Amino acid sequence: MSPLSDRPGIRVRGEVGEVTRPSWERALTELSRRHQDVSYLELSEVVFVDVAGVTALAVTAMELADGRFVIEAPPPQLSRVLELFWPDLDRIEVTSR
């Protein structure tokens, strides 16, 4: 995970699963602390996010005081899990970028 240079947010690579989830959750917590209106998560190099990782994202987004997360180029299962469990969560916008 690394900060984006051109907008507020982070770039993530690899997988979000049992081993990497603590880092993912710390990164989401830090991003939410610095959040102002819109924060970006660039996920084009992420190959997999497990259900617990998507849950951490959804819970973090629901706890934002205002604004939203824009998820760029996520792996397909992330969008499917969001649609299945949080279909009306307007704090997360998924884009193909």
N, CA, C and O atoms as a GROMACS GRO file, in nm:
protein
  388
    1MET      N    1   0.084  -0.117   0.000
    1MET     CA    2   0.000   0.000   0.000
    1MET      C    3   0.089   0.123   0.000
    1MET      O    4   0.191   0.128   0.068
    2SER      N    5   0.046   0.222  -0.079
    2SER     CA    6   0.122   0.347  -0.084
    2SER      C    7   0.025   0.462  -0.110
    2SER      O    8  -0.082   0.442  -0.167
    3PRO      N    9   0.064   0.583  -0.068
    3PRO     CA   10  -0.024   0.698  -0.092
    3PRO      C   11  -0.028   0.734  -0.240
    3PRO      O   12   0.069   0.714  -0.313
    4LEU      N   13  -0.141   0.787  -0.283
    4LEU     CA   14  -0.153   0.838  -0.419
    4LEU      C   15  -0.086   0.976  -0.424
    4LEU      O   16  -0.098   1.053  -0.329
    5SER      N   17  -0.018   1.005  -0.532
    5SER     CA   18   0.053   1.133  -0.540
    5SER      C   19  -0.034   1.246  -0.595
    5SER      O   20  -0.003   1.363  -0.572
    6ASP      N   21  -0.141   1.213  -0.667
    6ASP     CA   22  -0.219   1.317  -0.734
    6ASP      C   23  -0.356   1.346  -0.673
    6ASP      O   24  -0.427   1.436  -0.719
    7ARG      N   25  -0.393   1.272  -0.567
    7ARG     CA   26  -0.522   1.293  -0.501
    7ARG      C   27  -0.519   1.222  -0.366
    7ARG      O   28  -0.433   1.136  -0.345
    8PRO      N   29  -0.610   1.255  -0.276
    8PRO     CA   30  -0.608   1.190  -0.145
    8PRO      C   31  -0.651   1.044  -0.155
    8PRO      O   32  -0.760   1.014  -0.202
    9GLY      N   33  -0.565   0.956  -0.110
    9GLY     CA   34  -0.601   0.816  -0.114
    9GLY      C   35  -0.480   0.726  -0.113
    9GLY      O   36  -0.367   0.769  -0.090
   10ILE      N   37  -0.506   0.597  -0.138
   10ILE     CA   38  -0.401   0.496  -0.138
   10ILE      C   39  -0.411   0.405  -0.259
   10ILE      O   40  -0.518   0.386  -0.316
   11ARG      N   41  -0.296   0.349  -0.296
   11ARG     CA   42  -0.288   0.246  -0.400
   11ARG      C   43  -0.255   0.116  -0.329
   11ARG      O   44  -0.166   0.111  -0.244
   12VAL      N   45  -0.327   0.012  -0.365
   12VAL     CA   46  -0.309  -0.118  -0.301
   12VAL      C   47  -0.273  -0.218  -0.409
   12VAL      O   48  -0.324  -0.213  -0.521
   13ARG      N   49  -0.183  -0.310  -0.374
   13ARG     CA   50  -0.141  -0.416  -0.467
   13ARG      C   51  -0.152  -0.551  -0.398
   13ARG      O   52  -0.142  -0.561  -0.276
   14GLY      N   53  -0.172  -0.656  -0.477
   14GLY     CA   54  -0.171  -0.792  -0.424
   14GLY      C   55  -0.308  -0.841  -0.385
   14GLY      O   56  -0.404  -0.828  -0.462
   15GLU      N   57  -0.318  -0.900  -0.267
   15GLU     CA   58  -0.443  -0.958  -0.218
   15GLU      C   59  -0.477  -0.902  -0.081
   15GLU      O   60  -0.389  -0.865  -0.004
   16VAL      N   61  -0.607  -0.896  -0.053
   16VAL     CA   62  -0.654  -0.864   0.081
   16VAL      C   63  -0.722  -0.990   0.133
   16VAL      O   64  -0.832  -1.026   0.089
   17GLY      N   65  -0.656  -1.055   0.225
   17GLY     CA   66  -0.706  -1.179   0.281
   17GLY      C   67  -0.666  -1.189   0.427
   17GLY      O   68  -0.630  -1.090   0.490
   18GLU      N   69  -0.672  -1.308   0.480
   18GLU     CA   70  -0.646  -1.329   0.622
   18GLU      C   71  -0.510  -1.274   0.666
   18GLU      O   72  -0.500  -1.212   0.772
   19VAL      N   73  -0.407  -1.296   0.588
   19VAL     CA   74  -0.272  -1.254   0.626
   19VAL      C   75  -0.254  -1.103   0.612
   19VAL      O   76  -0.190  -1.040   0.697
   20THR      N   77  -0.310  -1.044   0.507
   20THR     CA   78  -0.287  -0.902   0.480
   20THR      C   79  -0.397  -0.811   0.535
   20THR      O   80  -0.382  -0.688   0.532
   21ARG      N   81  -0.506  -0.868   0.586
   21ARG     CA   82  -0.618  -0.787   0.632
   21ARG      C   83  -0.581  -0.686   0.741
   21ARG      O   84  -0.631  -0.573   0.737
   22PRO      N   85  -0.497  -0.721   0.838
   22PRO     CA   86  -0.461  -0.619   0.938
   22PRO      C   87  -0.399  -0.493   0.877
   22PRO      O   88  -0.429  -0.382   0.920
   23SER      N   89  -0.313  -0.510   0.777
   23SER     CA   90  -0.255  -0.394   0.708
   23SER      C   91  -0.363  -0.315   0.635
   23SER      O   92  -0.363  -0.192   0.638
   24TRP      N   93  -0.454  -0.384   0.569
   24TRP     CA   94  -0.566  -0.324   0.498
   24TRP      C   95  -0.651  -0.241   0.595
   24TRP      O   96  -0.685  -0.126   0.567
   25GLU      N   97  -0.684  -0.300   0.709
   25GLU     CA   98  -0.767  -0.230   0.807
   25GLU      C   99  -0.695  -0.108   0.864
   25GLU      O  100  -0.758  -0.004   0.885
   26ARG      N  101  -0.565  -0.120   0.889
   26ARG     CA  102  -0.488  -0.003   0.937
   26ARG      C  103  -0.487   0.107   0.830
   26ARG      O  104  -0.503   0.225   0.863
   27ALA      N  105  -0.469   0.069   0.705
   27ALA     CA  106  -0.467   0.168   0.596
   27ALA      C  107  -0.603   0.237   0.583
   27ALA      O  108  -0.609   0.358   0.562
   28LEU      N  109  -0.711   0.161   0.595
   28LEU     CA  110  -0.845   0.220   0.588
   28LEU      C  111  -0.869   0.315   0.705
   28LEU      O  112  -0.926   0.423   0.688
   29THR      N  113  -0.826   0.275   0.824
   29THR     CA  114  -0.841   0.362   0.942
   29THR      C  115  -0.764   0.491   0.924
   29THR      O  116  -0.818   0.599   0.951
   30GLU      N  117  -0.642   0.482   0.878
   30GLU     CA  118  -0.561   0.603   0.856
   30GLU      C  119  -0.622   0.690   0.747
   30GLU      O  120  -0.626   0.813   0.760
   31LEU      N  121  -0.669   0.629   0.641
   31LEU     CA  122  -0.733   0.705   0.534
   31LEU      C  123  -0.857   0.777   0.585
   31LEU      O  124  -0.881   0.892   0.550
   32SER      N  125  -0.936   0.710   0.668
   32SER     CA  126  -1.057   0.773   0.721
   32SER      C  127  -1.023   0.889   0.815
   32SER      O  128  -1.099   0.985   0.824
   33ARG      N  129  -0.911   0.880   0.884
   33ARG     CA  130  -0.869   0.990   0.972
   33ARG      C  131  -0.831   1.115   0.893
   33ARG      O  132  -0.854   1.227   0.937
   34ARG      N  133  -0.773   1.094   0.774
   34ARG     CA  134  -0.732   1.207   0.690
   34ARG      C  135  -0.840   1.247   0.590
   34ARG      O  136  -0.822   1.342   0.514
   35HIS      N  137  -0.950   1.176   0.589
   35HIS     CA  138  -1.056   1.194   0.490
   35HIS      C  139  -1.116   1.334   0.491
   35HIS      O  140  -1.147   1.390   0.596
   36GLN      N  141  -1.132   1.388   0.371
   36GLN     CA  142  -1.202   1.515   0.351
   36GLN      C  143  -1.284   1.503   0.224
   36GLN      O  144  -1.230   1.510   0.114
   37ASP      N  145  -1.410   1.487   0.237
   37ASP     CA  146  -1.505   1.477   0.126
   37ASP      C  147  -1.488   1.351   0.041
   37ASP      O  148  -1.576   1.265   0.042
   38VAL      N  149  -1.377   1.337  -0.034
   38VAL     CA  150  -1.357   1.221  -0.120
   38VAL      C  151  -1.217   1.164  -0.097
   38VAL      O  152  -1.118   1.237  -0.099
   39SER      N  153  -1.210   1.033  -0.076
   39SER     CA  154  -1.082   0.962  -0.067
   39SER      C  155  -1.084   0.850  -0.170
   39SER      O  156  -1.188   0.788  -0.194
   40TYR      N  157  -0.970   0.826  -0.231
   40TYR     CA  158  -0.960   0.729  -0.340
   40TYR      C  159  -0.883   0.605  -0.297
   40TYR      O  160  -0.783   0.613  -0.225
   41LEU      N  161  -0.930   0.491  -0.342
   41LEU     CA  162  -0.859   0.364  -0.325
   41LEU      C  163  -0.838   0.307  -0.464
   41LEU      O  164  -0.932   0.260  -0.528
   42GLU      N  165  -0.715   0.310  -0.511
   42GLU     CA  166  -0.680   0.261  -0.644
   42GLU      C  167  -0.643   0.114  -0.630
   42GLU      O  168  -0.541   0.081  -0.570
   43LEU      N  169  -0.725   0.026  -0.686
   43LEU     CA  170  -0.710  -0.118  -0.664
   43LEU      C  171  -0.682  -0.197  -0.792
   43LEU      O  172  -0.705  -0.318  -0.795
   44SER      N  173  -0.634  -0.132  -0.896
   44SER     CA  174  -0.615  -0.201  -1.024
   44SER      C  175  -0.515  -0.316  -1.016
   44SER      O  176  -0.519  -0.406  -1.100
   45GLU      N  177  -0.427  -0.316  -0.917
   45GLU     CA  178  -0.329  -0.424  -0.903
   45GLU      C  179  -0.366  -0.519  -0.789
   45GLU      O  180  -0.282  -0.598  -0.744
   46VAL      N  181  -0.491  -0.513  -0.744
   46VAL     CA  182  -0.540  -0.606  -0.643
   46VAL      C  183  -0.609  -0.721  -0.716
   46VAL      O  184  -0.696  -0.698  -0.799
   47VAL      N  185  -0.570  -0.844  -0.685
   47VAL     CA  186  -0.627  -0.959  -0.753
   47VAL      C  187  -0.740  -1.024  -0.675
   47VAL      O  188  -0.819  -1.099  -0.732
   48PHE      N  189  -0.748  -0.997  -0.544
   48PHE     CA  190  -0.851  -1.061  -0.462
   48PHE      C  191  -0.872  -0.981  -0.333
   48PHE      O  192  -0.777  -0.934  -0.272
   49VAL      N  193  -1.000  -0.968  -0.294
   49VAL     CA  194  -1.037  -0.912  -0.164
   49VAL      C  195  -1.139  -1.006  -0.103
   49VAL      O  196  -1.244  -1.030  -0.163
   50ASP      N  197  -1.109  -1.060   0.015
   50ASP     CA  198  -1.205  -1.152   0.077
   50ASP      C  199  -1.322  -1.076   0.137
   50ASP      O  200  -1.320  -0.953   0.145
   51VAL      N  201  -1.425  -1.149   0.179
   51VAL     CA  202  -1.547  -1.086   0.231
   51VAL      C  203  -1.517  -1.001   0.353
   51VAL      O  204  -1.575  -0.894   0.370
   52ALA      N  205  -1.428  -1.047   0.439
   52ALA     CA  206  -1.393  -0.968   0.557
   52ALA      C  207  -1.324  -0.837   0.518
   52ALA      O  208  -1.342  -0.736   0.585
   53GLY      N  209  -1.246  -0.839   0.412
   53GLY     CA  210  -1.182  -0.717   0.363
   53GLY      C  211  -1.284  -0.618   0.308
   53GLY      O  212  -1.274  -0.498   0.332
   54VAL      N  213  -1.383  -0.669   0.236
   54VAL     CA  214  -1.490  -0.582   0.184
   54VAL      C  215  -1.573  -0.529   0.302
   54VAL      O  216  -1.615  -0.414   0.301
   55THR      N  217  -1.596  -0.612   0.402
   55THR     CA  218  -1.670  -0.569   0.521
   55THR      C  219  -1.596  -0.455   0.591
   55THR      O  220  -1.658  -0.357   0.632
   56ALA      N  221  -1.464  -0.468   0.604
   56ALA     CA  222  -1.386  -0.361   0.667
   56ALA      C  223  -1.399  -0.230   0.588
   56ALA      O  224  -1.410  -0.123   0.648
   57LEU      N  225  -1.399  -0.240   0.457
   57LEU     CA  226  -1.417  -0.122   0.372
   57LEU      C  227  -1.555  -0.061   0.394
   57LEU      O  228  -1.567   0.060   0.414
   58ALA      N  229  -1.658  -0.143   0.391
   58ALA     CA  230  -1.796  -0.094   0.408
   58ALA      C  231  -1.815  -0.030   0.544
   58ALA      O  232  -1.874   0.078   0.554
   59VAL      N  233  -1.767  -0.094   0.649
   59VAL     CA  234  -1.782  -0.040   0.784
   59VAL      C  235  -1.708   0.093   0.797
   59VAL      O  236  -1.761   0.188   0.855
   60THR      N  237  -1.588   0.100   0.744
   60THR     CA  238  -1.512   0.225   0.748
   60THR      C  239  -1.586   0.335   0.674
   60THR      O  240  -1.593   0.448   0.722
   61ALA      N  241  -1.641   0.304   0.558
   61ALA     CA  242  -1.717   0.404   0.481
   61ALA      C  243  -1.840   0.451   0.557
   61ALA      O  244  -1.871   0.570   0.557
   62MET      N  245  -1.910   0.358   0.622
   62MET     CA  246  -2.030   0.396   0.698
   62MET      C  247  -1.996   0.486   0.816
   62MET      O  248  -2.081   0.563   0.861
   63GLU      N  249  -1.874   0.476   0.866
   63GLU     CA  250  -1.834   0.556   0.982
   63GLU      C  251  -1.780   0.694   0.943
   63GLU      O  252  -1.751   0.775   1.031
   64LEU      N  253  -1.766   0.722   0.813
   64LEU     CA  254  -1.720   0.855   0.771
   64LEU      C  255  -1.822   0.960   0.813
   64LEU      O  256  -1.942   0.938   0.804
   65ALA      N  257  -1.774   1.074   0.858
   65ALA     CA  258  -1.864   1.182   0.898
   65ALA      C  259  -1.938   1.237   0.775
   65ALA      O  260  -2.056   1.273   0.785
   66ASP      N  261  -1.870   1.244   0.663
   66ASP     CA  262  -1.932   1.291   0.539
   66ASP      C  263  -1.848   1.243   0.422
   66ASP      O  264  -1.742   1.183   0.440
   67GLY      N  265  -1.896   1.268   0.302
   67GLY     CA  266  -1.821   1.232   0.182
   67GLY      C  267  -1.829   1.085   0.149
   67GLY      O  268  -1.920   1.014   0.193
   68ARG      N  269  -1.730   1.040   0.069
   68ARG     CA  270  -1.734   0.903   0.021
   68ARG      C  271  -1.594   0.853  -0.015
   68ARG      O  272  -1.499   0.930  -0.027
   69PHE      N  273  -1.586   0.722  -0.031
   69PHE     CA  274  -1.468   0.657  -0.087
   69PHE      C  275  -1.497   0.630  -0.234
   69PHE      O  276  -1.607   0.584  -0.268
   70VAL      N  277  -1.402   0.657  -0.320
   70VAL     CA  278  -1.411   0.619  -0.461
   70VAL      C  279  -1.314   0.503  -0.480
   70VAL      O  280  -1.193   0.518  -0.460
   71ILE      N  281  -1.368   0.389  -0.519
   71ILE     CA  282  -1.289   0.268  -0.538
   71ILE      C  283  -1.263   0.255  -0.688
   71ILE      O  284  -1.356   0.240  -0.767
   72GLU      N  285  -1.136   0.261  -0.726
   72GLU     CA  286  -1.100   0.259  -0.867
   72GLU      C  287  -1.046   0.122  -0.908
   72GLU      O  288  -0.953   0.070  -0.847
   73ALA      N  289  -1.105   0.066  -1.012
   73ALA     CA  290  -1.061  -0.058  -1.075
   73ALA      C  291  -1.043  -0.174  -0.977
   73ALA      O  292  -0.936  -0.235  -0.972
   74PRO      N  293  -1.147  -0.205  -0.899
   74PRO     CA  294  -1.135  -0.315  -0.803
   74PRO      C  295  -1.149  -0.450  -0.872
   74PRO      O  296  -1.198  -0.458  -0.985
   75PRO      N  297  -1.106  -0.557  -0.804
   75PRO     CA  298  -1.134  -0.690  -0.858
   75PRO      C  299  -1.285  -0.714  -0.855
   75PRO      O  300  -1.354  -0.658  -0.770
   76PRO      N  301  -1.336  -0.796  -0.946
   76PRO     CA  302  -1.482  -0.815  -0.959
   76PRO      C  303  -1.554  -0.856  -0.832
   76PRO      O  304  -1.666  -0.812  -0.809
   77GLN      N  305  -1.492  -0.939  -0.749
   77GLN     CA  306  -1.564  -0.987  -0.631
   77GLN      C  307  -1.593  -0.875  -0.533
   77GLN      O  308  -1.690  -0.884  -0.458
   78LEU      N  309  -1.512  -0.770  -0.530
   78LEU     CA  310  -1.539  -0.659  -0.438
   78LEU      C  311  -1.674  -0.595  -0.471
   78LEU      O  312  -1.756  -0.573  -0.382
   79SER      N  313  -1.696  -0.565  -0.596
   79SER     CA  314  -1.824  -0.505  -0.637
   79SER      C  315  -1.941  -0.598  -0.610
   79SER      O  316  -2.046  -0.554  -0.564
   80ARG      N  317  -1.922  -0.727  -0.637
   80ARG     CA  318  -2.031  -0.823  -0.614
   80ARG      C  319  -2.068  -0.832  -0.466
   80ARG      O  320  -2.186  -0.836  -0.432
   81VAL      N  321  -1.968  -0.835  -0.379
   81VAL     CA  322  -1.996  -0.843  -0.235
   81VAL      C  323  -2.064  -0.715  -0.187
   81VAL      O  324  -2.158  -0.721  -0.108
   82LEU      N  325  -2.018  -0.599  -0.234
   82LEU     CA  326  -2.084  -0.473  -0.198
   82LEU      C  327  -2.230  -0.474  -0.242
   82LEU      O  328  -2.319  -0.437  -0.165
   83GLU      N  329  -2.256  -0.516  -0.365
   83GLU     CA  330  -2.393  -0.518  -0.416
   83GLU      C  331  -2.481  -0.617  -0.340
   83GLU      O  332  -2.600  -0.592  -0.321
   84LEU      N  333  -2.423  -0.726  -0.297
   84LEU     CA  334  -2.499  -0.829  -0.226
   84LEU      C  335  -2.534  -0.786  -0.084
   84LEU      O  336  -2.649  -0.800  -0.042
   85PHE      N  337  -2.437  -0.733  -0.010
   85PHE     CA  338  -2.458  -0.704   0.131
   85PHE      C  339  -2.488  -0.557   0.162
   85PHE      O  340  -2.553  -0.527   0.263
   86TRP      N  341  -2.442  -0.465   0.078
   86TRP     CA  342  -2.463  -0.323   0.102
   86TRP      C  343  -2.509  -0.253  -0.027
   86TRP      O  344  -2.440  -0.163  -0.076
   87PRO      N  345  -2.622  -0.293  -0.082
   87PRO     CA  346  -2.664  -0.238  -0.212
   87PRO      C  347  -2.695  -0.088  -0.209
   87PRO      O  348  -2.690  -0.023  -0.313
   88ASP      N  349  -2.728  -0.035  -0.094
   88ASP     CA  350  -2.764   0.107  -0.085
   88ASP      C  351  -2.658   0.192  -0.018
   88ASP      O  352  -2.686   0.305   0.022
   89LEU      N  353  -2.538   0.141  -0.006
   89LEU     CA  354  -2.430   0.215   0.060
   89LEU      C  355  -2.378   0.321  -0.035
   89LEU      O  356  -2.299   0.292  -0.125
   90ASP      N  357  -2.422   0.445  -0.014
   90ASP     CA  358  -2.383   0.553  -0.105
   90ASP      C  359  -2.251   0.619  -0.067
   90ASP      O  360  -2.209   0.714  -0.132
   91ARG      N  361  -2.186   0.570   0.036
   91ARG     CA  362  -2.056   0.624   0.077
   91ARG      C  363  -1.941   0.561  -0.002
   91ARG      O  364  -1.826   0.600   0.013
   92ILE      N  365  -1.974   0.462  -0.088
   92ILE     CA  366  -1.874   0.397  -0.172
   92ILE      C  367  -1.918   0.408  -0.317
   92ILE      O  368  -2.029   0.367  -0.352
   93GLU      N  369  -1.830   0.462  -0.400
   93GLU     CA  370  -1.855   0.470  -0.544
   93GLU      C  371  -1.747   0.385  -0.611
   93GLU      O  372  -1.628   0.404  -0.587
   94VAL      N  373  -1.790   0.291  -0.695
   94VAL     CA  374  -1.696   0.204  -0.766
   94VAL      C  375  -1.686   0.251  -0.909
   94VAL      O  376  -1.787   0.269  -0.977
   95THR      N  377  -1.561   0.273  -0.955
   95THR     CA  378  -1.539   0.317  -1.092
   95THR      C  379  -1.438   0.224  -1.159
   95THR      O  380  -1.361   0.156  -1.091
   96SER      N  381  -1.440   0.220  -1.290
   96SER     CA  382  -1.343   0.138  -1.363
   96SER      C  383  -1.214   0.212  -1.392
   96SER      O  384  -1.113   0.148  -1.423
   97ARG      N  385  -1.214   0.342  -1.383
   97ARG     CA  386  -1.103   0.435  -1.406
   97ARG      C  387  -1.031   0.407  -1.533
   97ARG      O  388  -0.935   0.476  -1.566
   0.00000   0.00000   0.00000
